[in-house]
Amino acid sequence: MIPDAFREIAQMSGLQLVDVAPDLKTVVKGGESLSVNVHLSGDFHDFRNFLIRMEQIPYLKHVERVQIEPAEGVKEFRLKVWLALEP
């Protein structure tokens, strides 16, 4: 479910989703959040649109880190986001 949500937002924004990796070590008994690493590639302006659309995910708690790296013909974007496990 989580990868599908990010894949849909990436496609709507014109980006390619490279990888989505939930960090299951961040879920502890009684924990309320899950850390997810998201890796995208594409144009910087499309990344802006991705961030705007991602803000509308109701279970998004916050974005901890954004890393932008130049790549061949595009940019690579890496995010670490936190998602609520319960609404």
Summary of the structure (lengths in Angstrom):
residues: 87
radius of gyration: 12.9
end to end distance: 15.2
largest distance: 44.0
contacts: 239
relative contact order: 0.24
helix: 30%
strand: 45%
